Amino acid sequence: QVHLVESGGGLVQAGGSLRLSCAASGRTFTWHTMGWFRQAPGKEREFVARVTPRGASTYYADSVKGRFTISRDNANTVYLQMNSLKAEDTAVYYCAADLNYQLETVDYWGQGTQVTVSS
């Protein structure tokens, strides 16, 4: 059975940093794009960042560009370094994986990790 497990969430003051991790198990994600989405209270889930197989390329939502960095150190582990955090970054962050290059569809989701930024 496939599992994506996020960790690293928590409470941080505005301007601070957090690093999220996602460890996948149950299969090898060599050919999958992996990424992060988030969902704030009362809002729809939105795309944050993605990284293609072997870390060849990355893509970010405009709202996080220049502040967040996605990386991948093997087929099954992906990270999200979040700097200069803002109150509006408060959300549950979900790890995702799919063979679709742009993560327009998602076959695998993690359970989510809460990030709370206090202003």
URHUPE-V924436 format. One record per residue. SS is DSSP state (H for helix, E for strand, - for the rest). PHI is phi in degrees with one decimal (NA if undefined). OMEGA is omega in degrees with one decimal (NA if undefined). Layout:
# URHUPE-V924436
SS,PHI,OMEGA ; SS,PHI,OMEGA
This chain:
# URHUPE-V924436
-,NA,-177.5 ; -,-85.9,176.0 ; E,-133.4,168.9 ; E,-117.5,-174.7 ; E,-120.2,178.4 ; E,-90.2,174.1 ; E,-153.1,175.7 ; -,104.2,178.4 ; -,-71.1,179.1 ; E,163.5,-179.2 ; E,-104.8,-179.4 ; E,-144.0,177.4 ; E,-79.3,176.3 ; -,-55.3,-176.7 ; -,92.4,-179.3 ; -,-84.6,-175.6 ; -,-132.6,171.3 ; E,-143.2,174.6 ; E,-123.6,176.5 ; E,-92.3,175.5 ; E,-125.0,175.8 ; E,-137.1,178.5 ; E,-112.3,-179.7 ; E,-102.4,178.2 ; E,-144.8,178.0 ; -,99.3,174.6 ; -,-166.0,178.1 ; -,-98.2,-176.2 ; -,-102.9,-176.4 ; -,-52.2,-173.9 ; -,-103.7,-178.5 ; -,-95.8,164.1 ; E,-76.4,176.6 ; E,-120.8,-176.8 ; E,-165.2,-179.0 ; E,-130.8,171.4 ; E,-124.3,175.6 ; E,-144.9,177.9 ; E,-138.3,177.1 ; -,-89.0,-180.0 ; -,-56.0,177.6 ; -,77.0,-178.6 ; -,-121.7,177.2 ; -,-78.5,176.2 ; -,-65.2,-178.5 ; E,-130.5,178.8 ; E,-69.7,177.1 ; E,-115.9,-175.7 ; E,-162.1,176.2 ; E,-144.3,176.6 ; E,-136.9,-176.6 ; -,-79.2,178.1 ; H,-50.4,-179.5 ; H,62.1,176.9 ; H,67.8,-174.2 ; -,-63.2,179.5 ; -,-150.8,-179.8 ; E,-130.3,179.5 ; E,-150.9,-174.9 ; E,-129.5,168.2 ; -,-67.4,-179.0 ; -,-57.7,-175.2 ; -,-67.4,-177.4 ; -,-119.0,-177.2 ; -,-58.1,-179.2 ; -,87.7,179.3 ; -,-115.2,-178.3 ; E,-106.4,176.0 ; E,-134.0,176.9 ; E,-99.8,178.4 ; E,-146.9,-174.8 ; E,-146.5,-176.8 ; E,-103.9,170.5 ; E,-161.7,-174.3 ; -,-64.5,-169.3 ; -,-117.6,-179.7 ; E,-132.4,179.9 ; E,-133.9,-177.5 ; E,-125.8,172.1 ; E,-135.4,175.3 ; E,-86.7,-176.6 ; E,-115.9,179.5 ; -,-115.4,178.4 ; -,48.6,-175.4 ; -,-65.9,-179.7 ; -,-119.1,178.2 ; H,-57.7,-178.9 ; H,-72.2,173.2 ; H,-83.5,178.6 ; -,-61.0,-177.1 ; E,-177.5,165.8 ; E,-87.6,-178.3 ; E,-102.6,-176.1 ; E,-117.2,171.3 ; E,-84.1,-177.1 ; E,-143.3,177.7 ; E,-147.7,179.1 ; E,-164.1,174.5 ; -,-73.2,177.2 ; -,-65.7,-173.5 ; -,-56.4,-173.8 ; -,-100.8,-177.9 ; -,55.6,175.2 ; -,-73.9,169.2 ; -,-126.5,-179.4 ; -,-135.3,178.2 ; -,-84.8,-174.0 ; E,-127.7,178.5 ; E,-123.5,167.3 ; -,-84.7,-176.8 ; -,-86.7,176.9 ; -,98.8,174.5 ; E,-136.5,-174.6 ; E,-80.7,171.7 ; E,-119.7,179.7 ; E,-124.0,-179.6 ; E,-112.3,-179.4 ; E,-92.4,-176.9 ; -,-96.6,NA
